[in-house]
Amino acid sequence: MRWSNLHTPTLRDAPADAEAASHKLLVRGGFIRQLHAGHYSLLPLGWRVFMKVENIVREEMDAIGAQEFLLPAMHPASLWHKSGRWDVMGEEMFRVTDRRGTENVLGMTHEEVFTTLALEITSYKSLPQMWYQIQTKFRDEPRPKSGLLRVREFKMKDAYSFDLDEAGLDTSFDLQHSAYVRIFERLSLPAMPVEASSGAMGGSGSTEFMVPSPAGEDDVVRCNNCDYAANLERSSSTLPAVEDRDLPELTKFPTPGVRTIAALEAVEGGAPADHQIKTMVMVLDGDVTLALVRGDHQLNMQKLQDGTGTIDIRPATAEEAKSTLGAMPGSLGAVGVEGPRIVADPVLQGRAGLTTGANEDDWHYTGVDIARDVAVDEWMDLRDVSAGEACVNCGEPLEIVRCIEAGHIFKLGTNYAEKLGAHVMDPDGVQKPLIMGSYGIGIERNMATIAETYHDDNGLVWPVSVAPFEAVITVVSLKDEASVTAAEKLYDELKAKRIDVLLDDRDARAGVKFADAELIGIPYRVTIGPKALAEGEVEFTARADGATTRVGIDAIVDQLVAAVTG
């Protein structure tokens, strides 16, 4: 490709609303342009990177025996009703009514459609099967932002495995896991597999591949001493024991104006936060539930949703709380409460001498004994882990790292097969539901994640495996015939060696050419100028570190091929 023919509209300034580095640089470098919120066009440079990421993903899927499909992006609503996910997906699902009044959806994911195709698998002898596609997905994000990191329309590789039993699912899951490790290695991404929640996808055995980045939206709890790592919503830690206060009698005392944990610590007769019970009034699938955590802990909504199997979850309004418990938030508790379901974090189990709201405005109880005074229906992990708490495996302090989710794999089980009727005959002649796995990785999101990981003050620094071009030949002066002739010869030789090379033949100042090459992040630059060429040499520059060396014109092809191929 010749730069004079390439459509690469580089910009001096990033969009005013761009915060993430990848958003700024992909726009400035002429890789993407926004059509409207959450929808982006890929320009030629962006499409070249996209195809390289896509091909790496495709090659690793093919290597484990997965078969590629292409399924419709629009689905009948009836299919999502049948699977039970019509309501689960909520407002993030684009819903479309056609001219005949039939409801349809734009696919957020394709479990349902692939499962309908699996109805044609009738015997265990056809198993295992592993199918995938690279297809457009649609999600009505309420706040699309950060360029390609959070969008409403994107390409995703979604794969699905079909097995007869759990052992088969384990094998398929492990194959996908190993393929993902290889994909991220080839993308040069430091992705770490972490335990995660399956969320609306359902199932178990959920693993996210997380890349540390300040542009991320997920917090990962990890231990630097061992291999423990989990998404915040699945994390756990070991806490030091707290010695209970000697307050055997349940006593109600006035707390005028006290509405927070901190205020209750300071008031006369109050208690330290780790001796308080925080009562959160939640509405789970329309029913009021009380979620109890220690006063110095935060309720993790995803843990509560996963632990209770809830589809629709939200905090109760102040009016709903008062209607249920008789007081406004700040004076709420679960002592003597009957009716609403009560779930509590295990950290509270066996505790006594505690303080909590008395369900009367401006009054609290002290001397609360959980076993005696609170009718807990179920104990489940509900709290956020905090940095510095002890690792459950080795006891060393944990850290919390902000990350981008680059991939996610699930063990779905038999849920979709049972609801949609995908059964097979086992060796004993018994009909059994297929057991499924689901494996997703966003193509554009990984482009953006690479950009977040590899950039500097001058622009992008693409790894060779995904760079739009592997090398650029920069001609310092088009007026120097010897330089132009040498550049054309080198260009042809590199193409013959299957190097993805860009010839910068623009009539522009050398400084402009150098700046553009750095902005768009081409890994290697060969500069041909009159002075060096007169000595039979060219300049060879690596984008990653900026190191420049003189190389003989007769040796540059071999050196560049060696650099590109590693």
N, C-alpha and C positions, 0 to 999 in steps of 0.2 A: 504494500500500500504506500502511495505517495501522499505526504502530508498536504500538498497543494490541492489534492482531490478529496481529502478527508473532511467530513463535517464534524468538527470538534469546536463548538462555540465556547471557548474558555472565557471566564469572567474575572474581573479584578476583585469584585466584592461578592460575598456570600449573601443569600437572602436575609432580610432583616429578622425574620422569625426563626432562623436556623440556630439550634443550640448544639446538637450533636456534631462532632467533627466530621463524621461520615456524610451527614446531610450537607454541610458547608462545602466539603471538598468534592463530592460527587456532582453537585450543581456547578461549582466553579470550574471543575475540570471538564464539563461538557458531557457527563455520563448520563444524567437524568434531567428531566424537566417535569414540574408539577402541572397536571391538567386541572385538577381541583383537589380539595382536601382528601388525602389518603389515596390518591390515584396518580401514578407517575408513568411517564413515557420513558423508555430506555432508548437513548440515542446510540449511534454506532459503537462508541467506546463502551458504553454500558452493556450493550447487547453482546459484545465480544467477551466481556468478563462473565456475564450471565451464562453464556454457552460453555465457557470453560468450567465454571462451577457445576453446571448441569451435567456436563460430560463426566466429571469425576464421580458425581453421585450415581449416574447411570452405570458407569463401569463397575463400581463396587456393588451395586445391586445385581447386575448381571453375573458378577463373579460368585455370588452365593446362590445362584440358580433362580433368582426372581425373574418373573416374566412381565414384560411391559404391556400395559393396556392404555387406552385413552377413553375416558368415560365422559358423559355429558356433564356440563357445569350447572344446568338447570334440572331440578328434580321435582317430581310430583309431591305435593304436600302430604298426600295419603301415605307415602312411604315413611315420612318422618313421624306421622301420627302413629303408624304401626309399630315403629321402633320405640316409641315413647319419648322421643327427643324434641317433638314440636314445641312443647312448653319449656323444656330444659334450657334450650338455647336462648330463649328470651329475645330481647331487642337487638342482639348482635346478628340475628339472622335476617337477611334480606328476603322479604316475602313479596311475591309477584302474582297478580291475578291477570290471567290472559283474557282475550276477547270473549271467550265462552263462559267466563266467570269461574274458571277452574283455578284453584290456588296452587302455586308452585313456589319453590325456594331456589335461591342461588346457593350452591353447595359451599358450606363452610368446611366440610370434610366428606369422605365418601364411604364410611363404614356401611351404610344402608345399601348403597348401590352395588358395592362389591359383594355384599352378602346375597343380594338377589341373584347375582351371576353364579354364586357358589351353590345355588339350588340345583344346578346341573351336575354337581359332584354327588354321586349316589352310592359309591362304594369306598370303603377304606383303602382299597387297592390303588385308588387314585391319589391318595395322600402320601406325604404332605404336599401342599400347594403354597406358593408364595407369589403374590401378584403385586404389581406397583404401577403407578403412573406419575407423570409430571404434568400437573394440570392447574388451571386457575382456581383459586379459592376466593370467597367473598365473606367479609366480616364487617358489620356495621359498627366500627370502632367509634365510641362517643367522642374521643379526643385523639384523632390521628396526629402523630407528631414524629419528629426525629427522622424525617426522610423515609427511607425504606425500612426502618426498624419497626414502625407501627403504622400500618396502612390498612386500607379497606379492600384492596384487590391485589393478589399476589400469586406467584407460582409456588407450588409445594410438591415435593416428592412425598406421596403417601403410599405406603406399602402395607399389605395385609397378609397374614399367614393363616392357614387353615390346617388344623391337625385333628387327630382322633382323640388324643388324651393329653393330660398335663405334661407328661414326659416329652411328647412331641412339641408342645408349645414351648417348653423350656429350651429345646434344641433350636427351634426357629428364632426365639428371642435372643439366644446367645449368638446365632449367626448374624442377626441384625446388629446386635451390640458390637461385635467385632468389626462389621462393615462400617459402622459409624466411627469407630476409633480410627480406622484407616482413612475414611473420608476427611476427618478433621486433621489428621496428620498431613494429608496431601494438600489441604487448604492452608496449612501452616497455622492452624488455630489451636491455642492451648485449652481445648475443651475438656472439662472434667465431668465424668458421669456422677450424678448425684441422685439420691433417693428423692422422689417427688410425688405429688398428688396427681391422680388421674383426672380429677375435676369432672366436667360434663361428659368426658369420653367414657367414663366408667372403667371397671376392671381393677386390676391390681398390678403389682410388679412394675410400677411406673418409674422410669429413669429419664432424667433430663440431662442434656449435655450443655454445660454452662461455661461461658467464656467471660473471665473477669474483665469488667469495663465500667468506667463511671457513667457510660451512656445507658447501662442496663436498667431494667425495672424490677429485677428479682434479687432477693437477698439469699445468699448461700452461706450456711454455717459449715465451717470446715476446721479440721484439726491439722496443724502443720507437723505434728509428731507421728500421726498414723494416717490411715487412708480414709478416715471418716469424713463424709461430706453429704449434706442433705439440704434441700430447699428449706427455707424457714418454716414452711407449712408442714414439713415432715420431720423437722429436726427435734432432737431431744438432748438433754444434758443432765449432769449430776449436780444436785444442789447440796450445800452443807445443811445439816440438821439445824432447826431453830428450836430453842428451848422455850416451851410455853410458859406464859405468866401464870402465877398461882392465883387464879380468879375462879373459884368453883361455882359461884352463884351467878345465875343469869340476872343481870340488872339493867334496867332501862334508865338512861340519863339524858338530860337536855343538851342539844347541840344547835342552838339558834344560829342560822346563817351558814352552817357548815354544809358544803356541797361537794367537796373534793377529798381525795385521799390525803393530800398534803395538809388541808385545813384540819382534818380529823387527827392528824399527827400532832398538831400544835395546840389543840384545844385542851382545856383541863379535863382529865378523865379519859382522854383519847388514847391512841395506841400507835406504835410504829407501824409503818406500812406492811411489814411482813407479819404483823399480828392482826391484820384486818382482812375481811372478806369483801371482795368487790363483786357486786351482784349486777350482772348485765341482763337486761330484759330483751329477749330476742323473739322474733316471729319466724318460725320454721314451718314452711308449707301451710301458713295460715294459723298455726297454733302457737300460743305464747309459751316460751321456754325460758327458764332461768339458768344462766350459765355463770358458775361461780369460779373465780380465780383469786389467788392471793393478792392483797392490796398493792404490792409493788410489781405485779405482773400485768402484762397486756394480753387480752383475749385475741387469739388467732382465729379469724372467721372461717378460714379454709379448714382448719382442724375441726372446728365445730360442725361445719357442713359435711366433711368426710365422715366424721365419727357418728353422726346421726343419720347419714344417708339422705340428707335434705336436698331438695331441688331448688326451692326458692327460700332465700335467707335474707333477713334484714333486721336492723335494730328496731325495737318498738318505739313508737312515738311517746312523748311525755304523757300524752293523754291515755294511750294504751297502757302504759306502766301504772298510772294512777288508777285506772279502771280495774286493773288486775290486782294490785297490791295495796292500794289505798293511799299512796303517797307519791310525791314527785321525785324524779331522779335526784340523788344526793342523800336520800333517807331510806333507800330501798334495801331489803334483805330477804333471806329465805327462812328465817326462824319461824317455825310453826306454820309455814305455808302449806296449804293443801290445794290440790287441783292442777296447777301448772306442772309440767315435767321439769325436774331439776337435775341438771348435769353439773359435775364439779371436777376440777382438776385434781389429780391424785396427790399433789403437794399439800392439799388441805386434809387429806384423809388422816384421821386419828388426832387432829389438832384440837386444842382446847384453849380457854382463856382468850378468845378472839373477840374482835369488835366488828359490828356490822350495823346497817340501817335497821330501824325498828318498824318500818312501814307506817310511820307517822311523821309527818313533816316536822323537821327540827328535833328529832329524837333518834337515839341509837342504843343498841344493846352492847354491853360488855360482858365478859365471862361466858361467851358462846362456846359450847362443846358441840362440835360437828355431829358426832354420833348421837348425842342426846337430843339436840335441838333442831337439826336440819334433816329432813327426809330426802336424802339424795337418791335419785332413781338410778343413776348411772355415773360411773367414774370414767373419765377419758382425758387424754392429754389435750389441753386447751390453750396452753400458754405459749407466747413467743419466747424463744431462747434468746439470751442476751450475750454479747461478747464478753469473754473472760470467764464464763461458766465452764465447768469441767467437762471434758469429753467423756462420753459414756463408755468408750473403749479403753482409753489409756489414762484418763484423769488430767491431761494437760489442758491449759486454757484454750477455749475455742475463739475463732475470729469470725466476723461476718463480712462477706465480700459481696459487693454489688456486681451483678453479672447480666449478660445477655443470654437468653435461652436460644441456642443454635440448633437444637434437635430434641425430640421427645419420643420415647418408645413406651408402649403399654402392653400389658397382658390383659386382653379384653375378656377372656373366658368365653362362656356360652351365651351371654346375654342377647346378642344380636341374632345368633343362630336360632335360639328358642323363640324369639319374638317374630322372626321373619320366616321360620320354617326350614332352615338349612340343616338337614339331618343326613346321616350316612348309615349304611348297614355295617356293623362291626364284624369281626371274624366269627362271632357266635350267632350272627343273624339278628342282632338287636339294633333297633334304630337309635342312634345317638346324635345329639346336636354337635355340630362342628365347634371346635374350640379355637378362638381367634386371637391374633395379636395385631396391633396397629403401630405403624412406625412412620413418623413425619419429620421432614426437614425442609425449611423454607429456603428457596434459592436466593431471592433478592435479599432476604434477611442475612444470609451468610455473606453475600457480597458486602453489605453494610458492616457486618461484624469484622470482616477482614480489613475494611477501610478504617474502622475504629481502632483496630489493633496495630495497623501498619501505616503510620503517617508521621510527618514532622512539620516544622514551621513552613517548609517550602511546598508541601503538598502530599500526595499519596505515595506510598512505597509498596507497590504490589509485590507479593511473592511471584516468582517466575511461573508457577503452575496456573495462575489465574490472571496474570497481567494481560491487558488488552493487546500489547505487543511485547515480545521478549527483549527486543533491542531497537534502538533508533540510531540511524546514521545522520549526523548533523553536519551539513556542509557550511563552513564558516562564511565563505564568499562564493556566490554563484558566478562572479566575474572571473574567478580563477578557473580556467578550463581544465587544468591538471587535477584540481580538486573535484570538479564535477565528474570528470572521466573516472577517477579513482572511486568515487562514491557509487557511480552506476555499476562499475565492475564488482565492487564489494556487495552491493545490493543483490545482484544476480547470483553471486556465489553463495550468499547466505540463504537465499530462497531455495537454491538447489540443495542445500543442506537441511531444508525444512525448518529453518529458523523463522519465527514469526517476526518479521522485520518491517520497520517503518522508515522510509527515506524522507527526511525533512528537507525538501527541495524548495521551500518557500523563500521568496525574496524578502527577507527580514533580517534585522540585526541579530548577531550571534547571541547576545544577551537575552533577547526575546525567545529565541529557540531553546536556549538552555532552561529558561524559567518555565516554559510550557512543558518541556520534557519532564522536569521535576514535578510540576503540578499534577500531571496525569500519571506519574509514577512508573514510567518504563524502567525495568530493572537495570538495563545496561545501555550506555551511550558510547558510540564511537564518533569522535570528532575529527573531521578531516579539514585541516587548514594548510595554507600555503607554506608556512614556516616548517612545521613538522614534516609535511609531505616532501619538502625539498631534501630532508634527511632520511627519507624512506620510512617514515614513521607516522602513526596516528595516535590519538589519545584515547585511552580506554577508561571509562568512569563507571563505577558501581553506584547505583542510586542509593543503596542501603546505607553506605557509610561515606559516600562522596569521594572515596579514594580514586585518584587519577594517576595512571601510569602511561609511559610511552611504550608502544608496541610496534614492532616492524610490520609494515604493510603486508608482507608475505606470511606473517604469523597470526594476524588478527582473526582470521576465520577459525582456525583451530582453537584459539584461546576463547573466542566467544562461544563456540560450540561446547567446549568443555565447561564453561561457566553456566550455560543454559541447561545442559543435561546433568550437571552436578557431578 
